[in-house]
Amino acid sequence: MSELGKDILKKKFGLPPMPPIISGGPAKRNMIRKKDYSPIYWDKYFEKKLDVTTAAGDTFRVYERGSEGPVLLFLHGGGFSALSWALLSAHITTMVKCRCVAVDLRGHGDSSTSDNKNLSAEQMSSDVGNIVLSLYKDDPPPIILVGHSMGGAIAVHTAVRNLISNLIGIAVIDVVEGTALEALASMQSFLRGRPKTFESMEKAIEWAVRSGQIMNLESARVSMVGQLKSISSDETGPEEMEHQHRTFQDTIEEEKDEETTTATLPSSSSQSPFKTPGSNQSPHKYTWRIDLSQTEKFWEGWFEGLSQKFLSCAAPKMLILAGPDRLDKDLTIGQMQGKFQMNLLPQCGHAVHEDVPEKVADILANFMIRHRVTEALVGFERSVPGC
């Protein structure tokens, strides 16, 4: 077809422009399809990390960003870590005056406690109260609890028990009682379906994105580091893994050439890059930091009565969901009565704050401005709350 004919078709039917023709062999063509699954570390998003030791003798890893304004205390979901909040923290601190404090909960990430297997709602909510006390003593700043999934349930338990004296808000992300309890029946099956080990951190990140566990590639590159540990040593956590990867990346940085930046997409007949039980491949290097299948006895305690507990909290409340089907009867009635703000963010997965961190940051920023607990930074425009 002539160039004139192509122009006519584009104008008449709105056809997109033809993709550029890439000359060269398969290696050059594959460069267009290459995705970077290498890990990104905490210091791109957070300003500092510290280990907080509570009066009970337990030590919790905490990441912080921001120096003024109310504190957004982030509580991650089961199996995740504080690094799950990295992108969201970077976004929201450019919108409003606030401080972001993300915590590795008991049994997760780089936290170390006397009993890492006790993940009861009572114990973990007490942990949150103890962390706040250790950080701020008897003079805590205004605090908004923000929790995802299991962390959302723990945020509600913490608020109901009045464990934070200066609590000014609660934001729960993609967890409601009815849906959560129904999902527990299939949870063990879901956990068995995940790869048990990965031969590299890059393979783990690739799996997270391809499986849809985390739809945002950048977030997966920082978040997965906190979810895995080296299989060669139970003592190797995210911090040691970070050192190993940084050293390795620094060593090969000058050796990269055109061939090492290309990749061929696997065919259907090629061997899977992820290990499965019974595989004859070489031993894997990484496995999950926490075995969630061993925490089943605590699951119901996280979610039973959660809707009524959430509605009974005196502080301003917000619920952020990935879809309206997740709203149960009690919350539907409460939302119609105006007891809390609800925002829907469809077209994303369960890890809403990782998939669309900029949208969740916008919602949280508007929530704080609406309740007059902070002020906007230059360039941030307030929007009308969604429902």
Solvent accessible surface area in square Angstrom, and as a share of the most:
residue,aa,sasa,rsa
1,M,160,0.72
2,S,72,0.46
3,E,124,0.56
4,L,126,0.63
5,G,20,0.19
6,K,65,0.27
7,D,59,0.31
8,I,96,0.49
9,L,56,0.28
10,K,77,0.33
11,K,175,0.74
12,K,147,0.62
13,F,125,0.52
14,G,61,0.58
15,L,86,0.43
16,P,101,0.63
17,P,103,0.65
18,M,145,0.65
19,P,100,0.63
20,P,118,0.74
21,I,172,0.87
22,I,63,0.32
23,S,91,0.59
24,G,45,0.43
25,G,37,0.36
26,P,88,0.55
27,A,29,0.22
28,K,90,0.38
29,R,117,0.43
30,N,9,0.05
31,M,82,0.36
32,I,126,0.64
33,R,124,0.45
34,K,94,0.40
35,K,109,0.46
36,D,71,0.37
37,Y,31,0.12
38,S,25,0.16
39,P,6,0.04
40,I,21,0.11
41,Y,13,0.05
42,W,36,0.13
43,D,77,0.40
44,K,122,0.52
45,Y,9,0.03
46,F,4,0.01
47,E,112,0.50
48,K,109,0.46
49,K,56,0.24
50,L,57,0.29
51,D,77,0.40
52,V,10,0.06
53,T,83,0.48
54,T,9,0.05
55,A,108,0.84
56,A,74,0.57
57,G,55,0.52
58,D,6,0.03
59,T,37,0.22
60,F,1,0.00
61,R,15,0.06
62,V,0,0.00
63,Y,7,0.03
64,E,26,0.12
65,R,52,0.19
66,G,26,0.25
67,S,101,0.65
68,E,94,0.42
69,G,27,0.26
70,P,5,0.03
71,V,1,0.00
72,L,0,0.00
73,L,2,0.01
74,F,0,0.00
75,L,1,0.00
76,H,0,0.00
77,G,0,0.00
78,G,20,0.19
79,G,9,0.09
80,F,23,0.10
81,S,1,0.01
82,A,0,0.00
83,L,7,0.03
84,S,3,0.02
85,W,0,0.00
86,A,1,0.00
87,L,11,0.05
88,L,1,0.00
89,S,0,0.00
90,A,24,0.18
91,H,65,0.29
92,I,0,0.00
93,T,24,0.14
94,T,86,0.50
95,M,31,0.14
96,V,1,0.00
97,K,63,0.27
98,C,5,0.03
99,R,64,0.23
100,C,0,0.00
101,V,3,0.02
102,A,0,0.00
103,V,1,0.01
104,D,2,0.01
105,L,0,0.00
106,R,6,0.02
107,G,13,0.12
108,H,1,0.01
109,G,1,0.01
110,D,28,0.15
111,S,9,0.06
112,S,68,0.44
113,T,18,0.10
114,S,107,0.69
115,D,67,0.35
116,N,66,0.34
117,K,165,0.70
118,N,42,0.21
119,L,0,0.00
120,S,30,0.19
121,A,10,0.08
122,E,120,0.54
123,Q,50,0.22
124,M,0,0.00
125,S,0,0.00
126,S,28,0.18
127,D,3,0.01
128,V,1,0.01
129,G,10,0.09
130,N,48,0.25
131,I,1,0.01
132,V,7,0.04
133,L,93,0.46
134,S,27,0.17
135,L,39,0.19
136,Y,43,0.17
137,K,139,0.59
138,D,136,0.70
139,D,122,0.63
140,P,20,0.13
141,P,18,0.11
142,P,56,0.35
143,I,1,0.00
144,I,2,0.01
145,L,0,0.00
146,V,0,0.00
147,G,0,0.00
148,H,0,0.00
149,S,20,0.13
150,M,2,0.01
151,G,0,0.00
152,G,0,0.00
153,A,0,0.00
154,I,0,0.00
155,A,0,0.00
156,V,1,0.00
157,H,20,0.09
158,T,0,0.00
159,A,12,0.09
160,V,59,0.34
161,R,95,0.35
162,N,130,0.67
163,L,58,0.29
164,I,11,0.06
165,S,103,0.66
166,N,52,0.27
167,L,36,0.18
168,I,39,0.20
169,G,0,0.00
170,I,0,0.00
171,A,0,0.00
172,V,3,0.02
173,I,0,0.00
174,D,5,0.03
175,V,12,0.07
176,V,3,0.02
177,E,35,0.16
178,G,24,0.23
179,T,54,0.32
180,A,14,0.11
181,L,57,0.28
182,E,139,0.62
183,A,43,0.33
184,L,27,0.13
185,A,99,0.77
186,S,66,0.43
187,M,58,0.26
188,Q,39,0.17
189,S,63,0.40
190,F,115,0.48
191,L,16,0.08
192,R,161,0.59
193,G,66,0.64
194,R,30,0.11
195,P,12,0.08
196,K,111,0.47
197,T,28,0.16
198,F,0,0.00
199,E,58,0.26
200,S,28,0.18
201,M,0,0.00
202,E,54,0.24
203,K,57,0.24
204,A,0,0.00
205,I,0,0.00
206,E,19,0.08
207,W,28,0.10
208,A,0,0.00
209,V,26,0.15
210,R,122,0.44
211,S,61,0.40
212,G,28,0.27
213,Q,35,0.16
214,I,0,0.00
215,M,105,0.47
216,N,33,0.17
217,L,47,0.23
218,E,65,0.29
219,S,2,0.01
220,A,0,0.00
221,R,42,0.15
222,V,0,0.00
223,S,0,0.00
224,M,0,0.00
225,V,3,0.02
226,G,1,0.01
227,Q,4,0.02
228,L,0,0.00
229,K,39,0.17
230,S,9,0.06
231,I,81,0.41
232,S,102,0.66
233,S,42,0.27
234,D,106,0.55
235,E,156,0.70
236,T,11,0.06
237,G,5,0.04
238,P,6,0.04
239,E,80,0.36
240,E,76,0.34
241,M,0,0.00
242,E,21,0.09
243,H,115,0.51
244,Q,77,0.34
245,H,18,0.08
246,R,81,0.30
247,T,71,0.41
248,F,115,0.48
249,Q,50,0.22
250,D,109,0.56
251,T,89,0.52
252,I,50,0.25
253,E,105,0.47
254,E,168,0.75
255,E,121,0.54
256,K,113,0.48
257,D,80,0.42
258,E,82,0.37
259,E,111,0.50
260,T,87,0.51
261,T,53,0.31
262,T,27,0.16
263,A,39,0.30
264,T,110,0.64
265,L,81,0.41
266,P,67,0.42
267,S,70,0.45
268,S,127,0.82
269,S,105,0.68
270,S,51,0.33
271,Q,134,0.60
272,S,60,0.39
273,P,31,0.19
274,F,29,0.12
275,K,11,0.05
276,T,82,0.47
277,P,99,0.62
278,G,79,0.75
279,S,44,0.28
280,N,155,0.80
281,Q,51,0.23
282,S,77,0.50
283,P,123,0.77
284,H,12,0.05
285,K,115,0.49
286,Y,7,0.03
287,T,28,0.16
288,W,30,0.10
289,R,52,0.19
290,I,21,0.10
291,D,81,0.42
292,L,21,0.10
293,S,34,0.22
294,Q,130,0.58
295,T,6,0.04
296,E,88,0.39
297,K,166,0.70
298,F,29,0.12
299,W,11,0.04
300,E,99,0.44
301,G,39,0.38
302,W,12,0.04
303,F,13,0.05
304,E,89,0.40
305,G,29,0.28
306,L,5,0.03
307,S,2,0.01
308,Q,104,0.46
309,K,61,0.26
310,F,6,0.03
311,L,27,0.13
312,S,80,0.51
313,C,10,0.06
314,A,110,0.85
315,A,14,0.11
316,P,47,0.29
317,K,20,0.08
318,M,0,0.00
319,L,2,0.01
320,I,0,0.00
321,L,0,0.00
322,A,9,0.07
323,G,6,0.06
324,P,91,0.57
325,D,116,0.60
326,R,64,0.23
327,L,35,0.17
328,D,31,0.16
329,K,158,0.67
330,D,51,0.26
331,L,4,0.02
332,T,50,0.29
333,I,79,0.40
334,G,1,0.01
335,Q,49,0.22
336,M,153,0.68
337,Q,113,0.50
338,G,61,0.59
339,K,102,0.43
340,F,14,0.06
341,Q,18,0.08
342,M,17,0.08
343,N,8,0.04
344,L,49,0.25
345,L,22,0.11
346,P,88,0.56
347,Q,181,0.80
348,C,16,0.10
349,G,12,0.12
350,H,82,0.37
351,A,1,0.01
352,V,0,0.00
353,H,1,0.00
354,E,1,0.00
355,D,15,0.08
356,V,24,0.14
357,P,1,0.01
358,E,73,0.33
359,K,104,0.44
360,V,0,0.00
361,A,0,0.00
362,D,43,0.22
363,I,17,0.09
364,L,1,0.00
365,A,0,0.00
366,N,7,0.03
367,F,4,0.02
368,M,1,0.00
369,I,29,0.15
370,R,107,0.39
371,H,69,0.31
372,R,219,0.80
373,V,46,0.27
374,T,26,0.15
375,E,99,0.44
376,A,45,0.35
377,L,58,0.29
378,V,158,0.91
379,G,75,0.72
380,F,32,0.13
381,E,146,0.66
382,R,135,0.49
383,S,51,0.33
384,V,137,0.79
385,P,55,0.34
386,G,38,0.36
387,C,109,0.65
